[in-house]
Amino acid sequence: MVNKIQENLQLRFPMKALLLKNKTSQLDKYDTLFKSNGFDPEFMPLLTHTNVTEEFLQLIESPGYLDNLRYIIITSQRTVECLSESVLPLLSQEARSKLLGKTIYTVGPVTKDFLKRVGFQHLRGGEDAGNGNVLADIIISDLLGVEDKEEVNEHSIHELLFLVGEVRRDIIPKKLSQRGINVREVVMYKTQNIQDNASRFQNAINNKCWVVFFSPQGTEGILKCLNEEVCRKIKIASIGPTTEEYLKSHGITPDIVSPKPDAENLLNAIRSYV
């Protein structure tokens, strides 16, 4: 009876979930899943993005490059959006088909699903790779064939192409280079903090709402707002261990950390806490 009353109250007065991210342009599972489970999701973008695809387009138009390219690493939804918006529409049918046929290594089920919807056919990692460190291990295992092999024959594997944002961590290229795997990084987009993040955050939060951190980027001003009084009003969720470490380094311990970086695991962690 009590549970039924709580469910009815949640339907009438849904708990707010402030998601510190851009809403995905095609389909955002955080939006649909949270709404269907009695939450009121609100997206708060922290960054503006500018596509910079000139280097990538020149690269794949170089004679023989696209034919020889076998593996691409894509770890962010923003890179997928960039490809969908500013690259694929400009390619010939032949070049588009070749690019979509490459093996893509990616982090998390959400980015994997987005890649699939854009048209990429051969995807590795995804739900099996919750972060860059795990994805690097999968790549090493795939390309070396056996885990105890010390290095890759430089003539047996062409370099991997890593499509990145201007600001990124170096975990994947560093770990791969230590095993003799060459990685070429190409910047696909640049990011800039939105100037009024702190004031928008203060206006958006209310008592008992959940605030979900997806990345350290753009959160500097918000962290300064998280004094003891504010933290008593809200609950804080982290999408994964990297963001959790960042928050803890600023004296903030999240109430929950999603076991995997996707909407379903995040929602389940929040519901278990509630």
C-alpha positions as CSV (number, residue, x, y, z in Angstrom):
1,M,0.0,0.0,0.0
2,V,2.8,2.4,0.9
3,N,4.7,1.6,-2.3
4,K,1.5,2.3,-4.3
5,I,1.1,5.7,-2.7
6,Q,4.7,6.5,-3.4
7,E,4.3,5.5,-7.0
8,N,1.2,7.7,-7.4
9,L,2.9,10.7,-5.8
10,Q,5.9,10.2,-8.1
11,L,3.6,10.2,-11.1
12,R,1.9,13.4,-9.9
13,F,5.0,15.1,-8.7
14,P,7.9,13.6,-10.6
15,M,11.4,14.0,-9.1
16,K,13.6,16.3,-11.2
17,A,16.8,14.9,-12.7
18,L,19.2,17.6,-13.9
19,L,21.4,16.0,-16.5
20,L,24.6,18.1,-17.1
21,K,24.9,17.2,-20.8
22,N,23.6,18.1,-24.3
23,K,20.5,16.3,-25.3
24,T,21.4,13.8,-28.1
25,S,20.1,15.1,-31.4
26,Q,18.5,11.9,-32.7
27,L,17.2,10.0,-29.7
28,D,18.3,10.5,-26.1
29,K,17.7,7.4,-24.0
30,Y,18.2,9.3,-20.8
31,D,15.2,11.5,-21.7
32,T,12.8,8.6,-22.7
33,L,13.9,6.2,-19.9
34,F,13.8,8.8,-17.1
35,K,10.4,10.1,-18.2
36,S,8.9,6.6,-18.4
37,N,10.0,5.9,-14.9
38,G,8.5,8.9,-13.1
39,F,11.3,11.4,-13.3
40,D,11.3,14.9,-14.8
41,P,14.6,15.1,-16.8
42,E,16.1,18.4,-17.7
43,F,19.1,18.8,-19.9
44,M,21.7,21.5,-19.1
45,P,24.4,21.8,-21.7
46,L,27.7,23.0,-20.3
47,L,29.7,23.2,-23.6
48,T,29.3,24.5,-27.1
49,H,30.7,22.4,-29.9
50,T,32.2,23.4,-33.2
51,N,32.9,20.8,-35.8
52,V,36.4,20.9,-37.4
53,T,36.5,18.2,-40.0
54,E,39.0,19.6,-42.5
55,E,41.9,17.4,-41.4
56,F,39.7,14.2,-41.4
57,L,38.2,14.9,-44.8
58,Q,41.7,15.6,-46.3
59,L,43.0,12.4,-44.8
60,I,40.3,10.1,-46.1
61,E,40.5,11.7,-49.5
62,S,44.2,10.9,-49.7
63,P,44.9,8.2,-52.3
64,G,44.7,4.8,-50.8
65,Y,44.1,5.9,-47.2
66,L,40.5,4.8,-46.8
67,D,41.3,1.5,-48.5
68,N,44.2,0.8,-46.1
69,L,42.4,2.0,-43.0
70,R,41.0,-0.9,-40.9
71,Y,40.2,0.3,-37.4
72,I,38.8,3.5,-36.0
73,I,38.3,4.5,-32.3
74,I,35.4,6.6,-31.4
75,T,34.6,7.2,-27.7
76,S,32.2,10.2,-27.7
77,Q,28.6,10.8,-29.0
78,R,29.7,14.2,-30.1
79,T,32.2,12.6,-32.6
80,V,29.3,10.5,-34.0
81,E,27.2,13.6,-34.3
82,C,30.0,15.3,-36.1
83,L,30.4,12.4,-38.6
84,S,26.7,12.3,-39.2
85,E,26.3,16.1,-39.6
86,S,29.5,17.2,-41.3
87,V,31.3,14.2,-42.9
88,L,28.9,11.5,-44.2
89,P,26.7,13.9,-46.2
90,L,29.8,15.2,-48.1
91,L,31.2,11.8,-49.1
92,S,30.6,10.0,-52.4
93,Q,28.5,6.8,-52.1
94,E,31.7,4.7,-52.5
95,A,33.6,6.6,-49.8
96,R,30.6,6.6,-47.5
97,S,30.2,2.8,-47.9
98,K,33.9,2.2,-47.2
99,L,33.9,4.4,-44.1
100,L,30.8,2.8,-42.7
101,G,32.3,-0.7,-43.2
102,K,35.3,-0.1,-41.0
103,T,35.7,-1.8,-37.6
104,I,34.8,0.8,-34.9
105,Y,36.0,0.5,-31.3
106,T,33.8,2.5,-29.0
107,V,33.0,3.1,-25.3
108,G,29.6,2.4,-23.8
109,P,26.3,1.1,-25.2
110,V,24.9,4.6,-25.9
111,T,27.7,5.6,-28.3
112,K,27.6,2.1,-29.8
113,D,23.9,2.4,-30.4
114,F,24.3,5.9,-31.9
115,L,27.0,4.6,-34.3
116,K,24.7,1.8,-35.4
117,R,21.9,4.2,-36.1
118,V,24.2,6.3,-38.2
119,G,25.1,3.3,-40.3
120,F,28.3,1.8,-39.0
121,Q,28.2,-2.0,-39.2
122,H,31.2,-3.5,-37.4
123,L,31.3,-2.4,-33.8
124,R,33.5,-3.6,-30.9
125,G,33.5,-2.6,-27.2
126,G,30.3,-0.8,-26.4
127,E,28.6,-2.4,-23.4
128,D,31.7,-4.4,-22.8
129,A,33.9,-1.3,-22.5
130,G,32.7,1.1,-19.8
131,N,35.8,3.3,-20.1
132,G,38.9,3.9,-22.3
133,N,41.1,1.7,-20.2
134,V,38.9,-1.3,-20.8
135,L,38.5,-0.5,-24.5
136,A,42.3,-0.4,-24.9
137,D,42.5,-3.9,-23.4
138,I,39.9,-5.1,-25.9
139,I,41.8,-3.6,-28.8
140,I,45.1,-5.1,-27.6
141,S,43.5,-8.5,-27.2
142,D,41.9,-8.3,-30.7
143,L,45.0,-7.1,-32.5
144,L,47.6,-9.1,-30.8
145,G,45.5,-12.2,-31.0
146,V,47.0,-13.6,-27.7
147,E,47.3,-11.6,-24.5
148,D,50.9,-12.6,-23.7
149,K,52.4,-11.4,-27.0
150,E,54.6,-8.5,-26.3
151,E,54.2,-6.3,-29.4
152,V,52.6,-6.0,-32.8
153,N,54.5,-6.6,-36.0
154,E,54.5,-3.1,-37.5
155,H,53.9,-4.6,-40.9
156,S,50.9,-6.6,-39.9
157,I,48.6,-3.8,-38.7
158,H,48.0,-0.4,-40.1
159,E,47.7,2.4,-37.6
160,L,44.5,3.0,-35.7
161,L,42.6,6.2,-36.3
162,F,41.3,7.9,-33.1
163,L,38.7,10.6,-33.8
164,V,38.7,12.9,-30.8
165,G,37.7,16.2,-29.4
166,E,40.2,19.0,-28.7
167,V,40.1,18.2,-25.0
168,R,40.6,14.5,-24.3
169,R,42.4,12.0,-22.1
170,D,45.5,10.1,-23.4
171,I,44.7,6.7,-21.7
172,I,43.9,4.8,-25.0
173,P,46.8,6.0,-27.2
174,K,49.3,5.7,-24.3
175,K,48.3,2.1,-23.4
176,L,48.2,1.1,-27.1
177,S,51.6,2.6,-27.9
178,Q,53.1,0.7,-24.9
179,R,52.2,-2.5,-26.8
180,G,53.6,-1.3,-30.1
181,I,50.2,-0.2,-31.7
182,N,50.4,3.1,-33.5
183,V,47.5,5.5,-33.0
184,R,46.8,8.6,-35.1
185,E,44.6,11.2,-33.4
186,V,42.5,13.6,-35.5
187,V,40.5,16.3,-33.8
188,M,36.8,16.4,-35.0
189,Y,35.4,19.1,-32.8
190,K,36.4,21.9,-30.4
191,T,34.6,22.7,-27.2
192,Q,34.1,25.9,-25.2
193,N,32.5,26.4,-21.8
194,I,29.2,28.2,-21.8
195,Q,29.8,31.3,-19.7
196,D,26.7,31.2,-17.4
197,N,26.9,27.6,-16.3
198,A,27.0,28.5,-12.6
199,S,24.0,30.8,-12.6
200,R,21.9,28.4,-14.8
201,F,22.7,25.6,-12.4
202,Q,21.6,27.6,-9.4
203,N,18.3,28.5,-11.1
204,A,17.7,24.9,-12.2
205,I,18.1,22.9,-9.0
206,N,15.4,22.4,-6.4
207,N,15.0,20.5,-3.2
208,K,15.6,16.8,-3.5
209,C,16.5,16.8,-7.2
210,W,19.2,14.6,-8.7
211,V,22.2,16.2,-10.4
212,V,24.0,13.9,-12.8
213,F,27.6,14.7,-13.8
214,F,28.7,13.1,-17.1
215,S,32.1,14.7,-17.5
216,P,34.5,17.1,-15.7
217,Q,34.4,19.4,-18.7
218,G,32.5,22.6,-18.1
219,T,31.7,22.0,-14.4
220,E,34.3,24.3,-12.8
221,G,31.8,27.0,-12.0
222,I,29.2,24.5,-10.8
223,L,31.5,22.9,-8.3
224,K,32.0,26.3,-6.7
225,C,28.2,26.4,-6.1
226,L,28.2,23.1,-4.3
227,N,28.6,24.3,-0.8
228,E,27.3,22.3,2.2
229,E,23.9,23.9,2.1
230,V,23.3,23.2,-1.6
231,C,24.5,19.6,-1.2
232,R,21.9,19.0,1.6
233,K,19.2,19.9,-1.0
234,I,20.3,17.7,-3.8
235,K,21.6,14.2,-4.6
236,I,24.6,13.9,-6.8
237,A,25.2,11.1,-9.4
238,S,28.3,10.3,-11.4
239,I,28.2,8.5,-14.7
240,G,31.3,6.6,-14.0
241,P,34.6,6.3,-12.0
242,T,36.6,8.9,-13.9
243,T,34.0,11.6,-13.1
244,E,33.7,10.3,-9.6
245,E,37.4,10.7,-9.0
246,Y,37.2,14.3,-10.4
247,L,34.3,15.1,-8.0
248,K,36.1,13.6,-5.0
249,S,39.3,15.6,-5.9
250,H,37.1,18.7,-5.3
251,G,35.7,17.4,-2.0
252,I,32.4,16.1,-3.4
253,T,31.4,12.5,-2.9
254,P,28.6,11.4,-5.2
255,D,25.6,9.7,-3.7
256,I,25.7,7.1,-6.4
257,V,28.0,6.0,-9.3
258,S,26.5,4.3,-12.3
259,P,28.0,0.8,-12.7
260,K,28.1,1.4,-16.5
261,P,27.8,4.7,-18.4
262,D,24.3,4.3,-19.8
263,A,20.8,5.4,-19.0
264,E,19.5,2.1,-17.7
265,N,22.3,1.5,-15.2
266,L,22.2,5.1,-14.1
267,L,18.4,5.0,-13.5
268,N,18.6,1.7,-11.7
269,A,21.4,3.1,-9.4
270,I,19.3,6.1,-8.6
271,R,16.1,4.1,-8.0
272,S,18.0,1.7,-5.7
273,Y,19.2,4.7,-3.7
274,V,15.7,6.2,-3.5
